Amino acid sequence: MSTFRQHCRRWGRFIANRARFPQATIGDSSFVSGDSQLSPAVTLGKECRVFSARLGTGTRLGDEVVIGPRSQVMRSSLGRACSVEADAEVIGSALAEFVAIQTRSRINQVQIGRFSYVAREAYLNTVVIGRFSSIGPRVMAGLGEHPTDLISTAPVFYSTLRQSGASFAPKQAVLERRPITIGHDVWVAANVFIRDGVTIGDGAIVAAGAVVHQDVPAYAMVGGVPAKLIRFRYPADQIERLLALQWWGWDEARLRAAAPWFAQPRLEAFFEHTAVRAQPVRS
């Protein structure tokens, strides 16, 4: 396509977007399908693609973001090249660059670092996730707590949130939600449940089907119901070196240059070729 035709096409999209969504700010070369819904104060960067989706007030999309059909993004910020697949929901959350939310996932009050993803049908509420982390299918984290030391476990007696449509509690008597923290380079496999308040350390692996009820140390492998330590991935001195290196803070150019050393099992070779001080970057 000629440069002139490309320019005309971009200009046509700009005019169409302004006509359909006059209260939104839409960047150059972005496409928004006519059946999408954009609330006031929505901002899209350049070259975004929004297909039959709903974007709520205050939502900000960086450049090259893709939002799939029937998805909702409300009061959230998404960095460059993020993607939200069909039928997913992102509420009150902040996603750094290159973050993917797969189909039918629901995330609410979640912060996710760059190069991480949430697989299909996951449910995350009040969770902080680091960089380069992999959240498997149907992971459930942040479902809230019920007290076990009261006469009744029914929220109608201790909660003002009216979960059943009513409340007998004059004030909130129990802390029902506590934030969950998942570190950098963590793999949480499929069908894992993570209890409120848990911290999963950097480099940890959680086996499929585990019920994580307490903190997981860095570079530990845990599994089972309830989850227990299987082993550590490396000796203690090597774990300390990995944590001190903080490679997840390197800039993209250095990560690309070091990529072959990440995709091989010899840790000493990795240390030998990456023993230069990292430059921190934004999350």
C-alpha distance (Angstrom), angle and dihedral (degrees) to the residues before:
residue distance angle dihedral
M1 . . .
S2 3.79 . .
T3 3.79 121.9 .
F4 3.80 90.1 -114.5
R5 3.82 92.9 53.1
Q6 3.80 90.9 46.8
H7 3.79 90.0 51.9
C8 3.81 91.4 49.7
R9 3.78 91.2 48.7
R10 3.82 92.2 50.9
W11 3.78 91.0 47.2
G12 3.80 90.6 49.9
R13 3.80 91.0 52.4
F14 3.79 90.4 48.5
I15 3.81 92.1 52.8
A16 3.82 92.3 45.5
N17 3.80 92.8 48.5
R18 3.80 92.3 48.6
A19 3.79 90.3 50.6
R20 3.81 95.6 48.0
F21 3.83 98.4 37.2
P22 3.82 108.0 26.1
Q23 3.84 94.6 162.5
A24 3.82 95.1 52.7
T25 3.80 128.6 81.8
I26 3.79 109.6 -131.9
G27 3.79 122.5 -174.4
D28 3.78 128.8 -132.8
S29 3.83 117.8 -68.6
S30 3.81 93.6 7.0
F31 3.79 120.3 143.0
V32 3.81 124.0 -147.7
S33 3.79 117.7 178.5
G34 3.77 115.5 -125.1
D35 3.81 93.1 -117.8
S36 3.81 93.4 55.9
Q37 3.81 119.8 107.1
L38 3.80 119.4 -134.3
S39 3.80 118.9 -176.8
P40 3.81 123.1 -151.6
A41 3.81 118.2 -73.6
V42 3.81 94.4 27.8
T43 3.81 114.5 145.1
L44 3.79 126.6 -161.6
G45 3.78 124.3 -171.5
K46 3.78 126.3 -144.2
E47 3.81 123.8 -53.1
C48 3.80 95.9 6.8
R49 3.81 121.8 157.7
V50 3.81 120.7 -149.8
F51 3.79 116.9 179.8
S52 3.82 119.6 -169.0
A53 3.80 91.3 -40.3
R54 3.78 137.2 136.4
L55 3.81 121.4 -122.9
G56 3.80 116.9 -169.6
T57 3.79 130.9 -144.8
G58 3.80 114.2 -69.6
T59 3.80 95.3 20.9
R60 3.80 115.2 142.5
L61 3.80 124.3 -166.4
G62 3.78 122.2 -166.2
D63 3.78 123.5 -143.7
E64 3.82 120.6 -56.1
V65 3.81 96.0 12.0
V66 3.82 117.7 156.8
I67 3.82 122.4 -155.2
G68 3.80 116.4 -170.0
P69 3.81 130.3 -139.5
R70 3.81 120.0 -67.7
S71 3.79 92.6 6.4
Q72 3.80 124.5 135.9
V73 3.81 125.9 -146.1
M74 3.80 113.5 -176.9
R75 3.82 130.6 178.4
S76 3.79 90.5 -17.8
S77 3.79 140.1 126.9
L78 3.80 122.3 -140.4
G79 3.78 123.1 -168.3
R80 3.78 129.7 -140.4
A81 3.81 117.9 -47.5
C82 3.80 96.2 2.6
S83 3.78 118.9 151.9
V84 3.80 133.4 -155.8
E85 3.78 112.6 -168.4
A86 3.80 127.9 -144.9
D87 3.82 120.6 -56.9
A88 3.80 93.9 8.1
E89 3.80 127.1 135.0
V90 3.81 128.1 -146.0
I91 3.81 115.4 -177.4
G92 3.81 128.6 177.4
S93 3.79 91.9 -18.3
A94 3.81 139.5 134.7
L95 3.79 121.0 -142.0
A96 3.79 122.5 -172.9
E97 3.81 121.9 -146.0
F98 3.81 122.1 -55.4
V99 3.80 96.4 17.8
A100 3.81 120.0 147.2
I101 3.80 127.1 -158.3
Q102 3.77 109.6 -167.0
T103 3.78 128.9 -144.2
R104 3.81 121.9 -57.2
S105 3.80 94.1 3.7
R106 3.80 120.9 140.7
I107 3.79 121.4 -152.6
N108 3.79 124.5 176.1
Q109 3.82 126.7 179.1
V110 3.80 91.2 -5.5
Q111 3.81 130.3 149.5
I112 3.80 117.0 -158.4
G113 3.81 127.8 -173.3
R114 3.80 125.5 -137.5
F115 3.81 123.3 -69.2
S116 3.81 93.1 18.1
Y117 3.79 127.4 122.2
V118 3.79 140.6 -163.0
A119 3.80 113.5 -144.7
R120 3.79 127.1 -138.5
E121 3.80 123.8 -55.7
A122 3.79 95.4 5.9
Y123 3.81 121.0 149.6
L124 3.81 118.2 -152.4
N125 3.80 126.3 172.8
T126 3.82 125.2 178.0
V127 3.81 95.6 -7.0
V128 3.81 132.9 146.5
I129 3.81 113.9 -153.5
G130 3.78 124.2 -171.6
R131 3.79 130.9 -141.6
F132 3.82 126.0 -63.4
S133 3.80 92.7 13.7
S134 3.80 125.6 146.9
I135 3.81 119.0 -147.6
G136 3.80 110.0 -167.3
P137 3.79 131.9 -139.1
R138 3.79 118.1 -64.7
V139 3.80 95.3 4.1
M140 3.79 110.4 163.0
A141 3.80 119.6 -156.4
G142 3.80 130.6 161.0
L143 3.79 103.0 24.6
G144 3.79 93.5 147.2
E145 3.79 133.6 -112.9
H146 3.80 134.7 -87.2
P147 3.82 117.7 -155.8
T148 3.81 116.5 -115.4
D149 3.82 98.0 -167.6
L150 3.81 99.1 61.8
I151 3.79 126.5 87.8
S152 3.80 91.1 -109.5
T153 3.80 131.3 27.2
A154 3.83 91.3 -154.8
P155 3.85 111.6 117.7
V156 3.80 91.3 -142.4
F157 3.84 88.2 81.1
Y158 3.83 100.8 46.4
S159 3.82 107.3 19.7
T160 3.79 132.3 72.7
L161 3.83 92.2 -161.3
R162 3.81 92.8 92.8
Q163 3.81 95.6 -136.8
S164 3.81 90.9 172.9
G165 3.79 94.0 36.5
A166 3.81 95.3 -93.5
S167 3.81 140.4 63.0
F168 3.82 133.4 -162.0
A169 3.83 92.1 -173.9
P170 3.84 115.9 106.2
K171 3.82 88.7 -158.0
Q172 3.79 139.7 3.8
A173 3.80 105.9 -77.7
V174 3.82 101.9 174.8
L175 3.81 133.1 47.3
E176 3.80 99.1 -122.3
R177 3.80 100.4 179.2
R178 3.79 130.6 41.5
P179 3.82 122.7 177.8
I180 3.80 120.6 -103.7
T181 3.81 121.5 -143.0
I182 3.80 122.9 -155.2
G183 3.79 113.8 -175.2
H184 3.80 134.5 -142.3
D185 3.82 122.7 -61.9
V186 3.81 92.5 9.9
W187 3.81 122.7 154.2
V188 3.79 115.4 -153.9
A189 3.80 106.8 -176.3
A190 3.82 128.1 -147.1
N191 3.80 125.1 -55.7
V192 3.80 96.2 10.2
F193 3.81 121.2 155.4
I194 3.82 117.2 -151.9
R195 3.78 118.9 -164.9
D196 3.80 121.1 -133.4
G197 3.81 115.5 -88.4
V198 3.82 95.8 24.7
T199 3.82 122.2 137.9
I200 3.80 119.1 -154.2
G201 3.79 111.1 -161.0
D202 3.81 128.9 -130.1
G203 3.79 115.7 -74.7
A204 3.81 94.9 12.4
I205 3.81 125.1 145.0
V206 3.81 122.9 -149.1
A207 3.80 114.3 -161.8
A208 3.80 121.8 -128.8
G209 3.79 116.4 -81.6
A210 3.81 95.0 15.4
V211 3.81 123.6 149.0
V212 3.81 105.6 -143.2
H213 3.81 108.7 -157.5
Q214 3.80 100.9 158.6
D215 3.81 139.8 32.9
V216 3.82 118.9 -66.1
P217 3.83 117.5 -143.5
A218 3.79 122.0 -126.6
Y219 3.81 114.3 -79.0
A220 3.79 92.7 5.8
M221 3.80 123.9 139.1
V222 3.80 113.0 -142.5
G223 3.79 134.7 175.6
G224 3.77 145.1 155.6
V225 3.80 139.0 61.2
P226 2.95 103.1 -43.4
A227 3.80 95.9 17.5
K228 3.80 115.4 -111.2
L229 3.78 133.8 -178.3
I230 3.81 112.6 -84.1
R231 3.79 96.2 177.2
F232 3.78 142.2 -55.2
R233 3.77 116.4 -93.3
Y234 3.81 93.3 -131.9
P235 3.82 139.5 10.0
A236 3.80 116.2 -80.9
D237 3.81 95.4 -104.5
Q238 3.81 92.0 52.8
I239 3.80 91.6 47.4
E240 3.80 88.7 54.2
R241 3.81 89.9 51.8
L242 3.80 91.9 49.7
L243 3.79 92.5 49.1
A244 3.80 91.1 47.9
L245 3.81 91.4 49.6
Q246 3.85 92.8 56.4
W247 3.79 91.5 -168.7
W248 3.81 90.8 174.6
G249 3.81 86.8 75.6
W250 3.81 94.7 59.8
D251 3.77 120.3 115.1
E252 3.79 119.6 -105.8
A253 3.81 95.4 -102.6
R254 3.78 92.7 55.9
L255 3.79 92.2 45.3
R256 3.80 90.8 53.7
A257 3.80 91.7 48.4
A258 3.81 91.5 50.5
A259 3.82 95.4 41.9
P260 3.85 95.8 107.4
W261 3.80 90.2 56.9
F262 3.80 92.3 53.3
A263 3.80 91.5 53.1
Q264 3.81 96.7 59.3
P265 3.84 132.0 69.4
R266 3.83 103.4 -126.9
L267 3.78 106.1 103.9
E268 3.81 95.4 -172.8
A269 3.81 90.0 54.5
F270 3.80 88.5 50.9
F271 3.82 91.3 51.5
E272 3.80 91.4 47.0
H273 3.80 93.3 55.6
T274 3.80 98.2 38.4
A275 3.79 102.8 43.4
V276 3.81 94.7 120.4
R277 3.79 120.3 107.9
A278 3.81 110.9 -94.3
Q279 3.78 123.2 -126.1
P280 3.83 110.5 -130.0
V281 3.80 118.9 -125.4
R282 3.76 135.4 -170.0
S283 3.78 118.1 -81.9
